[in-house]
Amino acid sequence: MQTAEGPVSIERIAAKHVDALCEASQYSVEHVKPWLGTGLCPVTIPAAKQCVTSLEQSRQQNYGIAYLLITESQCLGMGVINYIHPLHLNANLGFWIRPEMTGKGLAVALSQRLIKLAFEQMKLVRLELLIEPANKASLRVAHKLNAEKEGLCRKRVMGRDALLFSLTR
């Protein structure tokens, strides 16, 4: 993927990304932590190693998969498909982007790749996005993805209200 900052690749998270993930998380944690906690935004090397290990276990159990946006050796953000339900063929779609890289279309591009993976390879029929009502950037991403707003879920994520959007195949 080509951006104004140069080429960006989308790579499945692996042990080789621990340092880059940790560095990106340190810049992003204040924006990510209130919504996703620190499990997907680890700020120490041991926490980053645990995050990568946990995400790899989720992938092996068909419960979730995570990808990073990488430019050279820098991580620009993360996208996840998680809480995969094998019977109902649905899952959550989530993402975070380093604050200084927002507004450049990276979240949309990453999400589009994950949507394609979910619907074409994983054969899911529904993806859900849970977005904090005040998170204007994520709301713009949902709009650009043509996600359908379904309603407000009270106290849905970390004790906070969330807007539910869906994408269906």
Beta strands, then each sheet from edge to edge (+ up, - down):
strand 1: 2-3
strand 2: 6-7
strand 3: 9-12
strand 4: 64-71
strand 5: 74-85
strand 6: 90-97
strand 7: 126-131
strand 8: 148-157
strand 9: 160-168
sheet 1: 1+ 2-
sheet 2: 3+ 4- 5+ 6- 7- 9+ 8-
end
